Amino acid sequence: MEFDASFWRKVVDKSLAAIYITDENGKVLYVNDVVERATKYSKEEIYAMESIFELAHPEDRRYLKREFEELGEEGRFYESRYITKDGRVKHVWGFTAKFTFLGKSYIIGNWIDVTKSKELEQALRESEEFYRTLVEDSLTPVYLLQDGIMVYVNKAFEEATGYKREEIVGRNPFFLIHPEDRGLVYKRYIEREKGLRDTMETYSWRIIRKDGEVRWVTARPGRVTYRGRPAVAATVVDTTEIHKLNIELKKKGEYLAFVNKVMRHDIANAITAIRAVLEIVRDSPEEAEKLIPIAIRRSDYVFRLINDARELEKALEELKPVNVAEMVREVAEQFRNVEVSVEAENVVVSANEGLRAVLNNILQNAMVHGGGKARVEVLANERNGIVRVIDYGKGVPDEIKEKIFEEGFTTGEGMGLGLYITKRILEIFGGEIKVRDNEPSGAIFEIKIPKIKEEG
């Protein structure tokens, strides 16, 4: 199934997070429906404002402008307040980043309303009794950490992590933090508890739930006094969906950039070459036999580019359970005039029809460079479904084992986009591809894609 621009516009319009796009000066170019409902301003009223900063609380505008001026493509989280049309003050946590499209700079951002979380923090400061009654049944995870030991977590924290309270309270909780984020989170905690970080900060990190699922959270830790000694308390919001949305938007942007490059550069060059051949043949018909095959090859190349763009677009569709063994057998059936053997166990991964293009590309590559014979193995380990395409040709020299997956790399004629597209599709699935030597000759292309979790 292919989705047009109106479909994706509707997806963003109906997102649960507020989303906006401005030019580099802050002039609002787009807001989704949530912004309209949250601020009570119509979209027309927002578009008429000089900048998005008019929505911000006056005390926060200078801070926000400074944050926006320092923005890069990596983006940053921020915390601020805005004032609704009817005068109410709302607190938000947001993420914003700069991006370039067709030579122009834009700013994209989204926010979630954390007014209730802010009210919860205030309640925690004012009264432990009130905190206990309000926080315990709150939908927002809350924790209290002292001397590197977890002192308290609420029910929502249990639900968010999958751990029971007795499995967390009374022990060092940093095993919950993703290894790549653990050092930074621990360092900031120590500094905060010692009073070396005076200001309240909002930042994000990944946690690993008890069931192994990785989730993004955004928290605002603060130094408090608990039973006469310093501690760190925080409310936490699961921001996994916001991170996923940002990743999806980035993927869409990369796809559009790829298509734009193909249309403006590669296809234009090929058509120019075809036209040059036709003009020569028109003026010198005796050259037709030599030049027309060149024009045919360039036209075939244009069709391959268009097909590559189409296959990449398929990979951007919603991921779903795919039985790899079934798809491998279906693809192998298309290679009827060559020898392709399949040894497959049933493995279900998170993918879509883009996987079919991956398998076809790798098998086609094996047929061209591998002596017209290949073996396909499908197996699995604890986390991934694994596909190995084994051929018996000359193999891939060590010095180009990484380069063959780069855009435009080729050992012969053409732009060599097949393996590049293959790698990009697998990255969209959260997977990877590598090549190693087969013995005594040939190559083994190994694909790994995350498996679907088994229920129960």
C-alpha positions in Angstrom: 0.0 0.0 0.0 1.3 3.5 -0.9 0.4 6.6 1.0 0.3 10.1 -0.5 1.2 13.4 1.1 -2.4 14.0 2.3 -2.3 10.7 4.3 0.9 11.8 6.1 -0.5 15.3 6.7 -3.5 13.7 8.3 -1.3 11.5 10.5 0.6 14.5 11.8 -2.6 16.6 12.2 -4.1 13.9 14.4 -0.9 13.2 16.5 -1.3 13.2 20.2 1.8 15.5 20.5 1.6 19.2 19.5 3.7 19.7 16.3 4.8 22.9 14.7 7.1 24.0 11.8 8.6 27.5 11.5 11.1 29.2 9.3 14.5 30.0 10.7 13.1 33.3 12.2 10.3 31.6 14.1 7.5 32.5 11.7 4.9 29.7 12.0 4.3 27.8 8.8 2.4 24.9 10.2 0.7 23.6 13.4 -1.3 20.5 13.8 -4.7 20.2 15.4 -3.4 19.6 18.9 -1.7 23.1 18.9 -5.0 24.6 18.0 -7.0 22.8 20.7 -4.3 23.3 23.4 -3.8 27.1 22.9 -7.4 27.9 22.0 -6.1 30.0 19.1 -7.2 29.0 15.6 -4.6 28.0 13.1 -5.2 31.2 11.1 -4.6 33.3 14.3 -1.3 31.5 14.9 -0.1 31.8 11.3 -0.8 35.6 11.6 1.6 36.0 14.6 5.0 37.4 14.0 6.6 34.3 15.5 5.8 31.3 17.6 7.3 33.1 20.6 4.1 35.1 20.9 2.5 32.0 22.3 5.2 31.7 25.0 5.0 33.1 28.5 6.7 36.5 28.5 9.2 35.3 31.2 10.2 32.4 28.9 10.6 34.2 25.6 14.3 35.3 26.0 15.3 31.7 27.0 13.4 30.2 24.1 14.8 32.6 21.5 18.3 31.7 22.8 17.6 28.0 22.6 16.3 28.4 19.0 19.3 30.5 17.9 21.6 27.7 19.1 19.7 24.9 17.4 21.4 22.3 15.2 20.1 19.3 13.3 20.7 17.1 16.4 18.0 19.1 18.2 17.4 19.7 21.8 14.8 19.4 24.5 13.4 22.4 26.3 10.9 23.3 28.9 8.7 26.3 28.9 5.2 27.8 29.5 2.7 29.2 27.1 -0.5 31.2 27.7 -3.8 30.1 26.1 -6.1 32.5 24.4 -8.3 32.5 27.6 -5.3 33.4 29.8 -4.4 30.0 31.3 -0.7 29.2 31.9 0.4 25.8 30.6 3.7 24.0 31.1 5.3 21.9 28.3 8.2 19.7 27.6 9.3 19.8 24.0 11.9 18.8 21.4 12.9 21.0 18.5 15.5 20.6 15.7 16.6 22.5 12.6 16.5 20.8 9.2 17.2 21.9 5.6 14.9 21.0 2.7 15.5 22.2 -0.9 18.1 24.7 0.3 16.0 26.4 3.0 16.3 26.1 6.7 13.3 25.2 8.9 12.6 24.4 12.5 10.4 21.5 13.5 9.3 20.9 17.0 6.8 19.1 19.2 5.7 19.3 22.8 3.6 17.5 25.4 1.6 19.2 28.1 3.2 18.5 31.5 1.1 20.9 33.5 -0.2 18.1 35.8 3.4 16.9 36.3 4.5 20.4 37.3 1.6 20.6 39.8 2.7 17.3 41.1 6.2 18.5 41.7 4.9 21.5 43.6 2.7 19.2 45.7 5.7 17.1 46.5 7.6 20.1 47.9 4.8 21.3 50.0 3.5 18.2 51.7 4.7 14.6 51.9 1.3 13.5 53.1 -0.4 15.2 50.1 2.3 13.8 47.9 1.7 10.2 49.1 -2.1 10.4 48.4 -1.7 12.2 45.1 1.4 10.5 43.7 0.7 6.9 44.5 -2.1 6.6 42.1 -0.8 9.1 39.6 -0.5 8.1 35.9 2.9 9.7 35.9 5.9 7.7 37.1 7.6 9.2 40.1 10.8 8.2 42.0 12.9 9.3 45.0 16.6 8.4 45.0 19.0 9.0 47.9 22.6 7.9 48.4 22.4 5.9 45.1 19.6 3.8 46.5 16.0 4.0 45.3 13.8 5.1 48.3 10.4 5.2 46.6 8.6 4.5 43.4 4.9 4.8 42.7 2.6 2.4 40.9 3.0 4.1 37.5 6.8 3.6 37.8 6.2 -0.1 38.3 4.0 -0.2 35.2 6.5 1.8 33.2 9.5 -0.5 34.0 7.7 -3.8 34.5 9.5 -4.3 37.9 7.6 -4.6 41.2 8.4 -2.1 43.9 10.2 -4.6 46.0 12.5 -5.4 43.1 13.7 -1.7 42.9 13.3 0.0 46.3 16.4 -0.5 48.5 18.8 -1.2 45.7 20.9 0.8 43.1 18.4 1.4 40.3 20.9 2.3 37.5 20.6 -1.2 36.1 17.4 0.2 34.6 19.3 2.7 32.4 20.4 1.7 28.9 24.2 1.1 29.1 24.8 3.8 26.5 23.1 6.4 28.7 24.0 5.1 32.2 27.2 7.0 32.7 25.7 10.4 31.9 22.5 9.8 34.0 24.6 8.6 37.0 27.0 11.6 36.7 24.2 14.1 36.7 22.4 12.4 39.6 25.6 12.6 41.8 26.2 16.2 40.9 22.5 17.1 41.6 22.4 15.3 45.0 25.7 17.1 46.0 24.2 20.4 45.0 26.6 21.0 42.1 23.6 21.3 39.7 21.5 24.1 41.1 18.9 24.5 38.3 16.1 22.1 37.4 16.8 20.4 34.1 14.8 18.3 31.7 16.5 15.6 29.7 15.9 12.2 28.2 17.4 8.8 28.4 16.6 5.2 27.6 15.5 2.5 30.0 15.3 -1.2 29.6 12.1 -2.7 30.9 12.1 -6.1 32.7 10.8 -7.7 29.5 13.8 -6.3 27.6 12.0 -3.6 25.7 13.9 -0.3 25.3 11.8 2.8 26.0 12.6 6.5 26.0 11.7 8.6 29.0 12.0 12.3 29.8 12.4 13.4 33.4 13.0 16.6 35.4 15.0 15.6 38.5 15.3 18.0 41.3 17.2 18.1 44.6 15.0 17.8 47.6 15.4 17.1 51.3 14.2 13.8 52.5 14.4 12.9 56.2 17.0 15.6 56.8 19.3 14.6 54.0 19.6 15.6 50.3 17.9 13.3 47.7 16.8 13.5 44.1 13.1 13.3 43.1 11.7 13.3 39.7 8.6 12.9 37.6 9.0 10.9 34.4 7.1 10.9 31.1 7.4 8.1 28.6 8.4 9.9 25.4 9.1 6.9 23.2 6.3 7.8 20.8 7.8 11.3 20.3 11.2 9.8 19.6 9.6 7.4 17.2 7.8 10.3 15.5 11.0 12.2 15.2 12.7 9.2 13.7 9.8 8.7 11.2 9.9 12.3 10.2 13.7 12.0 9.7 13.2 8.9 7.5 10.6 10.7 5.4 13.0 13.6 5.0 15.8 11.3 4.0 13.6 9.5 1.5 12.5 12.8 -0.1 16.1 13.9 -0.3 17.0 10.7 -2.0 14.2 10.9 -4.5 15.1 14.6 -5.1 18.7 13.6 -5.8 17.7 10.8 -8.1 15.3 13.0 -10.1 17.5 16.0 -10.3 20.9 14.4 -10.8 20.9 10.7 -11.8 17.8 10.5 -14.0 18.6 13.9 -15.6 22.1 12.8 -16.5 20.8 9.5 -18.0 18.2 11.4 -20.1 20.8 13.8 -21.2 23.0 10.9 -22.4 20.0 9.3 -24.2 19.2 12.6 -25.9 22.8 13.0 -27.0 22.7 9.5 -28.6 19.5 10.3 -30.4 20.9 13.5 -31.8 24.0 11.7 -33.1 21.9 9.0 -34.7 19.7 11.6 -36.3 22.7 13.3 -37.9 24.7 10.2 -38.5 22.4 7.1 -39.0 25.4 4.9 -39.6 26.3 5.2 -35.9 22.9 3.7 -34.8 24.1 0.1 -34.4 26.9 1.2 -32.1 25.0 3.9 -30.1 21.4 2.6 -29.7 22.5 -0.1 -27.2 24.0 2.7 -25.1 20.7 4.5 -25.0 18.9 1.3 -24.1 21.2 0.7 -21.2 20.7 4.2 -19.9 16.9 3.9 -20.2 17.1 0.6 -18.3 19.1 2.4 -15.7 16.4 5.1 -15.3 13.8 2.4 -14.7 16.1 0.8 -12.1 16.4 4.1 -10.3 12.6 4.6 -10.3 12.2 1.1 -9.0 14.8 1.6 -6.2 12.9 4.7 -5.1 9.6 2.7 -5.1 11.2 -0.1 -3.0 12.5 2.3 -0.4 9.1 3.9 -0.2 7.6 0.5 0.6 10.0 0.1 3.5 8.6 3.3 5.0 5.1 1.7 5.4 4.0 0.4 8.8 6.0 -2.5 10.1 4.1 -5.7 10.7 4.9 -9.4 11.4 6.6 -11.1 8.4 7.4 -14.8 8.2 10.9 -14.7 6.7 10.9 -18.3 5.6 7.7 -17.9 3.5 9.0 -14.7 1.9 12.4 -16.3 1.1 10.7 -19.3 -0.6 8.5 -16.9 -2.6 11.5 -14.8 -3.8 13.6 -17.9 -4.6 10.8 -19.3 -6.8 11.4 -16.3 -9.1 14.9 -17.6 -9.9 13.7 -20.7 -11.8 16.5 -20.9 -14.4 19.3 -21.0 -11.8 20.1 -23.2 -8.8 18.8 -21.7 -5.5 18.5 -24.0 -2.5 16.6 -22.9 0.7 17.0 -24.2 4.2 14.6 -22.2 6.4 13.1 -22.4 9.9 10.0 -20.3 10.6 11.0 -16.9 12.0 8.7 -13.9 12.3 10.3 -10.5 12.2 9.1 -6.8 12.2 9.2 -5.7 8.6 7.0 -5.2 5.5 7.1 -5.7 1.8 10.4 -3.8 1.6 12.0 -7.1 2.8 11.0 -8.7 -0.5 13.1 -6.1 -2.3 16.1 -6.8 0.0 15.9 -10.6 -0.6 15.6 -10.1 -4.4 18.5 -7.6 -4.5 20.8 -10.0 -2.5 19.8 -13.1 -4.6 20.2 -11.1 -7.8 23.6 -10.0 -6.7 24.5 -13.7 -5.9 23.4 -14.8 -9.4 25.4 -12.1 -11.1 28.6 -12.3 -9.1 28.3 -15.8 -7.5 28.5 -18.2 -10.4 24.7 -18.7 -10.9 24.3 -20.8 -7.8 23.3 -19.8 -4.3 22.0 -21.3 -1.0 19.7 -19.4 1.4 19.6 -20.2 5.1 16.9 -18.8 7.5 17.5 -19.1 11.2 17.3 -17.1 14.4 19.0 -16.3 17.7 17.5 -14.8 20.8 16.9 -11.4 19.4 17.0 -11.5 15.6 15.9 -13.4 12.5 18.9 -14.2 10.4 19.1 -14.7 6.6 22.3 -15.9 5.0 22.7 -15.8 1.2 25.7 -17.9 0.2 27.2 -17.9 -3.2 30.2 -19.7 -4.8 31.8 -17.0 -7.0 35.0 -15.0 -6.6 33.9 -13.4 -3.3 34.2 -9.8 -2.2 37.7 -8.4 -1.6 38.4 -7.3 2.0 39.1 -3.7 1.0 35.6 -3.1 -0.4 33.5 -5.2 2.0 32.2 -2.0 3.6 32.2 0.1 0.5 29.8 -2.1 -1.5 26.9 -0.8 0.7 27.7 2.9 0.0 25.6 5.0 -2.4 27.0 4.9 -5.9 29.7 2.4 -5.3 30.1 0.0 -8.2 32.8 -2.3 -9.7 31.3 -1.9 -13.1 28.9 0.3 -15.1 26.1 2.1 -13.4 25.5 3.7 -10.0 25.3 0.6 -7.9 22.3 1.5 -5.8 21.0 -2.0 -5.2 23.1 -2.8 -2.1 22.8 0.7 -0.9 19.0 0.5 -1.0 19.2 -2.9 0.7 21.1 -1.5 3.6 18.8 1.6 4.0 15.7 -0.7 4.0 17.2 -2.9 6.7 18.1 0.1 8.8 14.5 1.2 8.6 13.6 -2.3 10.1 16.2 -1.8 12.8 18.4 -4.5 11.1 21.8 -4.7 9.5 23.7 -6.5 6.7 27.3 -7.7 6.5 29.3 -9.7 4.1 32.1 -12.2 4.8 34.0 -14.8 2.9 32.6 -18.2 2.0 34.9 -21.2 2.0 36.5 -22.3 -0.3 35.2 -19.5 -2.5 32.3 -17.0 -2.7 30.6 -14.7 -0.3 28.1 -14.9 2.5 25.7 -11.9 2.9 24.1 -12.1 6.4 21.0 -10.1 7.3 19.7 -9.6 10.8 16.3 -8.2 11.6 14.7 -7.9 15.1 12.2 -10.7 15.8 8.6 -10.2 16.9 8.3 -10.8 20.6 6.5 -14.0 21.5 3.3 -13.5 23.5 2.9 -15.1 26.9 
